[in-house]
Amino acid sequence: MNRRSKTIIALAAITTTTIHIINKIKYAMYTEKNSLSTEKNFYYEWRFGKICYAKTGKGNPVLLIHDLSVGSSSYEFKKLIETLSETNEVYTIDLLGYGASDKPNMTYTNFLYVQLITDFIKNVIGKKANVITSGDSSSIAVMVAHNDPEVISNLIFINPENLYHCNQIPSKQTRLLKFFIELPVFGTFVFNLFTSKAAFENIFENKYFENSNDIKEEDILSYLEASHRKGYSDKYSFASYISNYMNANIVHALKEINNSIFILAGANKEESETIVENYIYYNNSIETVYIKNTKQLPHLEKPERVLEQISTFL
């Protein structure tokens, strides 16, 4: 082996080691507070891993399902739980691959989560539940309701997933992207770029909230911790998400389900009206309310308005 080859190998080893150390430092920084763990957390032993959930209140059961975007967890609903639990038995859940739940190295699909929610309602809640979803998890609830009409009562979608996006399937390019992100060192480094504090601050200011003054430091930190908790394995659900593995065409199911459906939409969210109109086109019994001065996360930005609408519907 000549000197040049030895130099290249040495530089590659140094680079890899440096990136690995940076990854370790990022993990320690983002998870040191361990704020997602509380004494109220329970764990459901599901077939693919432990599912973290919490239960409060008494009454008709309500299950809250967070968005599928990176960093999402049951933290999304923290400002709704106390009020909802005054009249309902409230369950919050961290989906497999998210938050404080297990995050196995696997491909995460819509059907996987349909199985999880169906099993959770049957085995943990034990009876029909009202379901409130955020963002992309709306498609999961629709498919659960369609596959088993005895599982879900009413459905409330907070800024449901764009039906056009639901139809997108994995391509050669997205499969390659998934493979790259799942690589041990360099893939983790790229994942850390997507899930840095600056990245979350940017998405909160431009997509999640209408008024940046309403963003709390704890909101950013919760997304940071959720995306890095339990090592770097959150990158596996992230890889499946951005590669369209979690999508499912729900149009047929949306047409056929008989559940009462209520959409809460952020009035200032991009294409909000178009998204809602598409849902109503396929199921004209859907009721809708727009939450003024909000975007993607009205339940974090204006929780009192969201609670008012939820209580009216339920």
C-alpha positions in Angstrom: 0.0 0.0 0.0 1.5 3.4 -1.1 1.7 6.5 1.1 -1.2 8.2 -0.7 -3.6 5.3 0.0 -2.5 5.2 3.7 -3.2 8.9 4.0 -6.7 8.6 2.5 -7.5 5.7 4.8 -6.2 7.6 7.8 -8.2 10.8 6.9 -11.3 8.7 6.4 -10.9 7.1 9.8 -10.3 10.4 11.5 -13.4 11.9 9.7 -15.6 9.0 10.7 -14.4 9.1 14.3 -15.0 12.9 14.5 -18.5 12.6 13.1 -19.2 9.8 15.5 -18.1 11.9 18.5 -20.2 14.8 17.2 -23.2 12.5 17.0 -22.6 11.4 20.6 -22.3 15.0 21.9 -25.5 15.9 20.1 -27.4 13.0 21.7 -26.1 13.9 25.2 -27.1 17.6 24.7 -30.6 16.9 23.5 -31.6 14.2 25.9 -30.0 15.3 29.2 -33.2 16.7 30.7 -35.2 13.5 30.1 -38.4 15.6 30.2 -40.5 13.1 28.3 -40.4 10.6 31.1 -42.9 11.0 33.9 -44.4 8.9 36.7 -47.7 8.9 34.8 -46.2 7.0 31.8 -47.3 3.4 31.2 -46.0 0.9 28.7 -48.0 -1.3 26.4 -46.0 -4.4 25.4 -46.8 -4.6 21.7 -45.4 -7.2 19.3 -42.9 -4.8 17.8 -41.8 -3.0 21.0 -42.9 -1.1 24.1 -45.4 1.7 23.5 -45.3 4.6 25.9 -48.7 6.1 26.9 -50.4 8.0 29.6 -54.0 7.9 31.0 -55.9 10.5 32.9 -59.5 11.3 33.8 -62.8 9.4 33.7 -65.6 9.2 31.2 -65.9 8.3 27.5 -62.4 7.5 26.2 -60.5 9.9 24.0 -57.3 8.8 22.2 -54.8 11.5 21.1 -52.5 10.6 18.2 -49.6 12.9 17.4 -48.3 13.9 14.0 -45.8 11.8 12.1 -43.2 14.5 11.4 -39.8 14.2 13.0 -39.7 15.1 16.7 -43.5 14.6 17.2 -44.7 13.0 20.4 -47.6 13.1 22.8 -46.1 16.4 24.0 -48.2 18.0 21.2 -51.4 17.6 23.3 -50.1 18.7 26.7 -52.2 21.8 26.7 -55.4 19.9 26.0 -55.1 17.0 28.5 -56.0 18.6 31.7 -59.3 20.1 30.4 -60.3 17.0 28.4 -59.7 14.8 31.4 -62.3 16.6 33.4 -65.0 14.9 31.3 -63.2 12.1 29.5 -60.8 9.2 30.0 -57.9 10.6 28.0 -55.1 8.5 26.5 -52.0 9.9 24.9 -49.7 7.7 23.0 -46.2 7.9 21.5 -46.3 5.8 18.3 -43.6 3.2 17.7 -40.5 5.0 16.5 -41.4 8.2 18.3 -41.0 10.0 21.6 -40.5 7.6 24.6 -41.7 4.5 22.8 -39.3 1.9 21.4 -37.6 2.7 18.1 -36.6 -0.5 16.3 -34.6 -0.5 13.1 -37.4 -1.3 10.7 -39.6 0.1 7.9 -42.5 2.1 9.4 -45.7 2.0 7.3 -49.3 3.2 7.6 -50.5 -0.4 8.0 -48.1 -0.9 10.9 -49.7 2.0 12.7 -53.2 0.9 11.8 -52.4 -2.4 13.6 -50.9 -0.6 16.6 -53.9 1.7 17.1 -56.4 -1.1 16.6 -54.6 -3.3 19.1 -54.1 -0.4 21.6 -57.8 0.5 21.6 -58.8 -3.2 22.0 -56.3 -4.3 24.5 -55.6 -1.1 26.6 -58.6 1.1 26.3 -61.0 -1.8 26.0 -63.9 -0.1 24.3 -64.8 2.2 21.4 -62.9 5.5 21.6 -63.1 9.0 20.2 -59.9 9.7 18.3 -58.2 13.1 17.9 -55.3 13.1 15.4 -52.7 15.7 14.4 -51.3 16.2 10.9 -50.4 13.0 9.0 -51.8 10.6 11.5 -55.3 11.3 10.2 -54.8 8.7 7.5 -54.1 6.1 10.2 -57.4 6.8 12.0 -59.3 6.7 8.8 -57.9 3.3 7.9 -58.5 2.0 11.5 -62.2 3.1 11.3 -62.6 1.6 7.9 -61.0 -1.8 8.8 -62.8 -2.2 12.1 -66.0 -0.1 12.7 -66.2 -1.3 16.3 -63.0 0.4 17.4 -63.6 4.2 16.8 -66.6 6.4 17.6 -66.0 10.0 16.5 -63.0 11.4 14.6 -61.4 14.8 15.0 -58.6 15.7 12.6 -56.4 18.7 13.4 -54.9 19.8 10.1 -55.2 16.4 8.4 -52.8 15.1 5.8 -53.1 16.4 2.2 -54.9 13.7 0.3 -52.6 14.2 -2.7 -49.6 13.5 -0.4 -51.3 10.3 0.9 -51.2 8.9 -2.6 -47.4 9.3 -3.0 -45.5 6.0 -2.8 -41.8 5.2 -2.4 -39.7 5.6 -5.5 -36.1 4.6 -6.4 -35.0 8.1 -5.2 -36.8 7.9 -1.8 -35.7 4.3 -1.2 -32.1 5.4 -1.8 -32.6 8.3 0.6 -34.0 6.0 3.2 -31.0 3.7 2.9 -28.6 6.6 3.2 -30.2 8.0 6.4 -30.2 4.6 8.0 -26.4 4.3 7.6 -24.7 4.1 11.1 -22.4 7.2 11.2 -22.9 9.4 8.2 -26.6 8.8 8.1 -26.9 9.8 11.7 -24.9 13.0 11.0 -27.4 13.9 8.3 -30.3 13.1 10.6 -28.8 15.4 13.2 -28.8 18.2 10.7 -32.5 17.8 10.1 -33.1 17.6 13.9 -30.9 20.4 15.2 -32.2 23.1 17.5 -31.9 25.6 14.6 -33.9 23.3 12.3 -36.7 23.0 14.8 -36.8 26.7 15.5 -37.1 27.4 11.8 -40.0 24.9 11.2 -41.8 26.2 14.3 -41.5 29.8 13.1 -42.4 29.1 9.4 -44.8 26.1 9.5 -46.0 25.2 12.9 -46.9 28.6 14.5 -48.5 31.8 13.1 -47.0 34.0 15.8 -43.4 33.3 16.7 -43.9 35.1 20.0 -46.1 32.2 21.1 -43.4 29.6 20.7 -42.0 28.4 24.0 -38.4 27.2 24.6 -39.8 24.0 26.0 -41.7 23.3 22.8 -38.4 23.3 20.8 -36.6 21.3 23.5 -39.4 18.6 23.6 -39.0 18.1 19.8 -35.3 17.9 20.2 -35.5 15.3 22.9 -38.2 13.3 21.2 -36.2 13.0 18.0 -33.0 11.8 19.8 -34.3 9.8 22.7 -33.1 6.2 23.0 -30.0 6.8 20.9 -30.4 7.9 17.3 -33.0 5.3 16.3 -35.7 8.0 15.7 -33.9 8.3 12.4 -35.6 5.0 11.2 -39.1 6.4 11.5 -37.9 9.7 10.0 -36.3 7.8 7.0 -39.6 5.9 6.4 -41.6 9.1 6.8 -39.7 11.3 4.2 -39.5 8.3 1.9 -43.3 8.0 1.7 -43.5 4.6 3.4 -46.1 5.9 5.9 -48.5 7.0 3.1 -51.7 5.3 2.1 -54.5 6.1 -0.3 -57.4 6.7 2.0 -60.0 8.0 -0.5 -62.0 4.8 -0.7 -62.0 4.4 3.1 -62.9 8.0 3.6 -66.0 7.6 1.4 -67.2 4.5 3.2 -66.7 5.2 6.9 -69.8 6.2 8.9 -68.0 7.9 11.8 -68.8 11.5 12.6 -65.8 13.5 11.4 -64.8 17.0 12.5 -61.8 18.9 11.0 -60.0 21.7 12.9 -57.8 23.6 10.5 -55.3 26.3 11.0 -56.7 29.3 9.2 -53.2 30.5 8.2 -51.8 27.1 7.2 -50.7 26.9 3.6 -53.4 25.3 1.3 -55.6 24.7 4.4 -58.9 25.4 2.5 -57.9 23.2 -0.4 -57.0 20.3 1.9 -60.3 20.6 3.8 -62.4 20.9 0.6 -60.8 17.7 -0.7 -61.9 15.8 2.4 -65.4 17.2 2.2 -65.6 16.2 -1.5 -65.2 12.6 -0.6 -67.2 12.7 2.6 -69.7 15.6 2.6 -70.8 14.9 6.2 -67.6 16.3 7.5 -67.9 19.3 9.7 -65.1 22.0 9.7 -63.9 24.9 11.8 -60.9 27.2 11.1 -58.9 28.3 14.0 -57.9 31.9 13.4 -54.3 33.0 13.6 -52.8 29.5 13.7 -51.0 27.2 11.3 -50.0 23.5 11.8 -50.2 23.3 15.6 -53.3 25.2 16.8 -53.5 22.9 19.9 -50.1 24.2 21.0 -50.5 27.8 19.8 -54.2 28.5 20.7 -55.3 25.5 22.9 -58.3 27.3 24.4 -59.9 27.7 21.0 -59.2 24.1 20.1 -60.7 22.9 23.4 -63.8 24.9 22.9 -64.4 23.3 19.5 -63.6 19.8 20.7 -66.0 20.1 23.7 -68.8 21.2 21.4 -68.2 18.3 19.0 -67.9 15.6 21.6 
